[in-house]
Amino acid sequence: MLGLAYKANVDDSRESPSFRLMEKLEELGAQVIYNDPYIPVILPTRQFAKYAGRKSQPIDNTFDLILISTAHDDYKSVDFASLNIPVVDTRNMIKEANPLFFKA
């Protein structure tokens, strides 16, 4: 999952919909790893305390899927096509035409 902040280019994860996405995906059996250049470690929250301490991981080609949940400017320079991983773009960040990209 790319982006944990509640909006682009900020370090505030309060009320972020990304937590709900993480929760739903994990309920379905997914192992969710996140990357967020503004949130290196998840701080404790009342509603999502179970995620406290998780650390942002680098973007690489070892994942089954990439889900863009926050439109950080940092992600505009990522060459998603070279990763050869399906990308679900919930923020309409990727302008490239590629059969592995899905707009949500």
N, C-alpha and C positions, 0 to 999 in steps of 0.2 A: 504494500500500500504506500503510495507516494503522497505525503502530506498528512499531518495530524492537526495542524493549526486550524482554527475555525474560519480563517480567511487568509488569503494570499499574503505572503511576505511579512507575517507577524509571528511572534513567539508565544502566543496565547492559545491554549487548547481548550479553555473553558467553553462548554456548550458546543464543542465540535461534533459534527455529525460523523466524523471518522470513527469515533469510539463506538457508536451504534453499529456502523458497518463492520468493525472488527468483531464486535460481539456476535452479530448475526452470522458472519462467515465462520467463526469458531464454533458456533452452535451446529453448523452444518458439517463440521469436521475439518475445516481448513486450518492450516497453521499460518497465522498472519504475522508477517514481519513488516515493519514500517521504516520509511526513510523520511526525515524532515530536517532540512538544514537549520531550522529555527528552533527545533525541539529535540535536543540530543538525548534527553532522558525524560520519560514520562513521570511527571510529578503526581503525588496522590490526589485524588479527587473523591468526593463523597460517593458519587454514582458509579464511578469506574475505578475504584481503588485496586481492583485485581490487576490492573495494567501498570501500576506504579513500579518504577525501576527498569522497565523495558527500555532498551537503547536503540537509537536510530542505526540502521545498517546501511552499508553502501549499496548502490544500485549496480547489479551485475546480471549475468545471464544464467544464474542458478535457480531462478524461480519458474513456476509453472504459469504464472499470470502476473501482470502488473495492473493495479487499479489506481488511477489518478484520482485522488479525492480532494486535493487542495491545489490550486493553480499557482504555485510558487514560480516566480520568474526563473529561478535556478533550473527548473525542469525544462525550460525552453531550449536549453543547449544540449540536452541529452539526445543522443542518436538512438532512438528507440528501435529503429529498423535493424541496426547492427546487433541488437540483443537477441533478435529472432524469437521473441516471446509475445504471446497475445497481450494486447493492451486494451483495457477498458478505460476510456477517457470520459469521466463524468463531468469534466469542466471544459470540454471542447478546446483543449490546448493544442492538440496535434493537428496540423494542417495537411500533413503528408497523406497521400493516397497509398494505403498499404492494406492488403487483405488481413493482416493480423491486428488491425486497429478497429475497435468497436466504439462507437459513440453511444453514450448512455443518456 
